[in-house]
Structure formats: C-alpha cells, structure tokens
Amino acid sequence: MLRNLISRNNFDWLKALAAVFLWMVALAYLISFYGYPFQSALIDSAVHSLLILFGFWVLENVFKYYLPKRSQALMVLNFGWVFAVALVFAGDYFLGFFLSSEHDYLDFASKVMPVKGLIAFILYVSWAALLVFNAKIEDQIKTKERQEKIDQMAKDAELYHLRQQLQPHFLFNSLNSISALIKSQPEKAREMVLQLAEFLRGTIKKDDQNWLTVSEEKDYLNLYLDIEKVRFGHRLKVEFQIDESALEAKVPPLMIQPLLENSIKHGLYGVTGEVLISLSFGIRQNYLNVTLSNPFDMEAGQAKGTGFGLDAVKRRLYLLFGRNDLLETKVEAKEFTVNLKIPQRND
C-alpha cells in the first residue's frame, strides 16, 4: 500500500508527506504545551513518526510474501507487540543520541515509554490487520478476474465451435445438391460449386467480434440464396423488407443464415409450387428485430433434420448476450414465424 502510494505518477505521495509533517508538528506542539522545548519535542515526534512509518513499510513487505491463515490470527498480534517493543527501544536509543544533553526531556520520555509502546502496538496491529484484509480482497479480485477470463475463453471456444459446426451443416446440404445435379444438370452443378466457394471464402474471414451491418448481411444472404436457387430454381422466392433506419444496424455473423436455411428447408418440404419466404428487419427500442416467415403445413409432415440451426442460434445468443428470450418461434395459419431480437452494442 505504501509502495503503491510512492510509485504513483500523481502527487498523492506529496499529500501523504504533508500529512506526516503536519502530524509531527502537531504532536510536537502538544508536548511543548506541557512546558518542554518545542525543538526537543519536534525531534521526538520526528523520530517516532519515522520509526512507525519504517515499521509499516517492513510489515507491508512481510505480508507481501507471507499471509497468515485464519487459524494464525494471533500472528497479527505477535507482529504488533514485537514491532512495538522494537520501536520503544529504537526510539529511546535515537533520543539519547540526538538529545544527550536534554536530561529533563529524556527523563520525561522514559516515563511515557509505556504509553508510546501501547500506541505503537495499536497502530501496528491495526496496520497488519489492514494489510491482511487488503491482501485477501486483492486475492479474491484476482481470482475473480482469472475465473472471468477462463469463462470468456470457454465462451469464445464454444462460439467458435458452433460456427465451425454451422459451416459444415450448410456445406453438406450444398454438396448433396451438387452431387444430385452433376449427372442431370452439370452446368448448374458447376455454377453451384463456384458460388459455394465464394460463399465459404467470405464466411472464413468473419468472426463474432466483427459484426456486420444489415446492408452487408443482405449481400451475404443474397449470395447464399443464389446457391439455394440453383437447387430449387423458380420455386424459391425470398422477399426482403428492410427499414431504412435498420440498414446500419449491426448483426453477428452467421446469425441470420441458419434461420433462413431453416425456413427454406421447412418451407419447401412437401410443396411442389412456388414458396414465398419473408425476411424483415426493423429497429425497436435499441433492438434489431428480424422476422422470418415461411409456409408450414403440419399435415404434410416435417423435413428431416435435428433442428441444429435453431438450437445453434439460441445458444449463440445466450453466449453473446446471456439471455434466452431473444429468439421466439410460432406457428399460425400454416405459417411458421421466427422472431429474433439483437441488442445493439454501444461500442
């Protein structure tokens, strides 16, 4: 604590030095009030004040490398009386050296020696207890910081793992489509391979720390839709509705694409005609609201799958924002709707 005060670049140490000097003068004035020379009293005050500060410094260095456990609480008291006794004898020695000719004052000093020892004991015990308390608080803070770093690393690792799972999830679907097109429509298969390569090239460059604007996300989704339209042709229609206020809103990468993939997968399942999927973006109360809706007929059954896309998005939202209420789904009048809320970061 003393070391931190001295090592600071500001002038706190000057304030502390001024406080010590005022303490010495005030104590010397109090002693001189009872008829003793002010100069002798000032020397006495300076000697014992400096000895107390030296003891504080020694205690701080001791507790820097040794911290008593709760069962060793008496150690603090032991340090107190050892340092108090040392101060009394050291003070008596230095007073005898500086005031060898002031016999009356030395006689007075010897009489008040027990009082000095008691005050020093109280000061040293208090300082030692404060050092122990401060060390435990700092240890708890460092432990908490380490745990927070570990939690953040675990969260980042899980986010990365989820993204690595999302990419193959889409990739395998596309490769299956390419495989089906190679014999029947080789030109479309080639086109799909080129579009897939461009899509994956852009995906690799993205990470969860660099969010995209809605405008950039729309371009990214259009690239994805170009690939899907090779698979489904005229049957797939996607309608974007973007409020002008939402164009510069931020979106974590790979947050919308799995939801759109899910809408396409379930919207076109069991349907032979054209399917319209609606995707809208709007700003409400510092949230980017994203709504996806697609036809959904329970009587036609459900497309095969594990529901990984929705589950991955839910998990990512929780890891990013610590909330489970940002993604909602509902089915009404043969329409499946996903409502996503993305808090907008202030940075």
Sequence and secondary structure as in RCSB ss.txt:
>XXXX:A:sequence
MLRNLISRNNFDWLKALAAVFLWMVALAYLISFYGYPFQSALIDSAVHSLLILFGFWVLENVFKYYLPKRSQALM
VLNFGWVFAVALVFAGDYFLGFFLSSEHDYLDFASKVMPVKGLIAFILYVSWAALLVFNAKIEDQIKTKERQEKI
DQMAKDAELYHLRQQLQPHFLFNSLNSISALIKSQPEKAREMVLQLAEFLRGTIKKDDQNWLTVSEEKDYLNLYL
DIEKVRFGHRLKVEFQIDESALEAKVPPLMIQPLLENSIKHGLYGVTGEVLISLSFGIRQNYLNVTLSNPFDMEA
GQAKGTGFGLDAVKRRLYLLFGRNDLLETKVEAKEFTVNLKIPQRND
>XXXX:A:secstr
 HHHHHH SSSHHHHHHHHHHHHHHHHHHHHHTTTS HHHHHHHHHHHHHHHHHHHHHHHHHHHH    GGGTHH
HHHHHHHHHHHHHHHHHHHHHHH TT HHHHHHHHHTHHHHHHHHHHHHHHHHHHHHHHHHHHHHHHHHHHHHHH
HHHHHHHHHHHHHHHHHHHHHHHHHHHHHHHHHH HHHHHHHHHHHHHHHHHHHT  TTS EEHHHHHHHHHHHH
HHHHHHHGGGEEEEEEE GGGTT EE TTSSHHHHHHHHHHHSTT  S EEEEEEEEEETTEEEEEEEEE  GGG
   SS  HHHHHHHHHHHHHHS S SEEEEEETTEEEEEEEEE    
